[in-house]
Amino acid sequence: MKYPLLLAALAGTLALSACERTVVAPPAAVVTVPGPAGPAGATGAAGTDGAKGATGAGVGIPGPTGATGATGATGSTGYEGATGATGATGDTGRTGRTGATGDTVVIVPAPAR
C-alpha cells in the first residue's frame, strides 16, 4: 500500500511539471501619498474607576478542643480453678523367670539336581 501511493504521487508531479505555464504579471499597484497632518484632537475625558471586588472569607477560627474521656475501670481477676487430686501409684509387677535354653537346629541344603 505504501509503494503504489508513492508511485502515484510521483507520476502526478511529473505530469503537472510537463505542462506549459503562462506567467501573468500582476497589475502595478497605485501608491497614494498622504497629505500634511492635521491639528491634534481634543483630549478625551478621564474614565471612571471600576467597582471594587468583594472581600473573600477570612481564616476560620477553630472551635475549642473537647474534653478527654474518663479512663475505664480495671476488670476483676478471673477465678483460679482448683488443682486436681494426685492419683495413687500402682504396684510394681513380679519379675519373670528366665527361659530355658533350646536346641540348635542345623538345616542342610538339598542336593542340586
N, C-alpha and C positions, 0 to 999 in steps of 0.2 A: 504494500500500500504506500510505503514511503517513496519508492523509486518512481512509480508511474506519475504521482502527483508532482514530483520534482521535474520529471521529463516534460510534463505538460506546461509547467511554468516556464521552463527554458525555451520551449518551442514558441510559446506566446510572446516572449520577449524578443526573440529573433524575428518573428513575423511583424511585430509592430515597429521594430527598428528599420525594417526594409522599406517602409512606406516613405513617400516623399513628404517632407514637412515644408509648409509655407511660413515664412517669417512675416509676422504682421507687426508693423511699427505702431506703437501707441501714439495717439494724438498728443501734441505738445500741450502741456498744462499752462493755463493762464495764471500769471502771478499778479496778485493785487497788492499794490503798495499802500500802506496806511498813511493817512494824513497826520497833521500835528496833533498832539494830545490836547484834550480839553481841560478846563479847570477841575480841581478836585471837588468831590461831592461833600455835602454836609456830614458831620459826624453823627452816627446813629445814637439812639437813647440807650442808657445802661440797662441791662437785663435784671430781672428780679432774682432774689435768692431762692434756691429750691427749698422744698419742705424738708424739715428735719425728720429723720427716720426714728422709729420707736426704739426705746431703750430695751435691751434684752433683759431676760430674767436674771436676778442676782444669784450668787452662790448660796445654795440652801444651807441652813444651819441644822446640823444633825440633832436628833432628839436625845433625851437622857438615856443612859445605859440602864437596863433592867437590873433588878436585884438578883443576887446569887441565890439559888435554891438551897434549902436546908439539906444537910447530909443525912442519908438514911441510917436507920438503926442497924446495928450488927446482929446478924441472925444467931440463934442459940445453937450450941454444940449438940450434935445428934447423940442418941443413946448408944453406949458401947455394949454390945451383946455379951452374954455370959460365956465363960470358957467351958467347953465340953469336958466330961469326965474321962479320965485316962483308963483304958481297958486293962484287964489283968493279963499277966504274962503267962503264956501257955507252958505246959510241961515239956521237958526235953525227952525225946523218944529213946528207946533202947538201942544199943549198938548191935548191928547184925553179926552173925557168926561168919567165920572165914570159910570159903568154899573149898571143896575137895579138888585135888589136882586130877586132871583127866589123863587118858591115854593119848599117845601120839599116833596119828593116822598118817600113813605114807601112801600116796597114790602113784601107781606105776602106769606110765602111758602105754597104750595098746600098741602092738607091733604094726608097722606100716605094711600095707598090702601091696 
